[in-house]
Amino acid sequence: MSVATTVFSIGYSFYFILVFSHNVIQTLLYGQ
């Protein structure tokens, strides 16, 4: 159970970072 929770938390963190970085890139591109 703890292994599944760890994998889920890592996947969620990776997804959050991916979306956050995507938003930053969009902001930089359209900000100029």
Secondary structure, DSSP 8 states (H G I E B T S, - for coil): -HHHHHHHHHHHHHHHHHHHHHHHHHHHHHH-
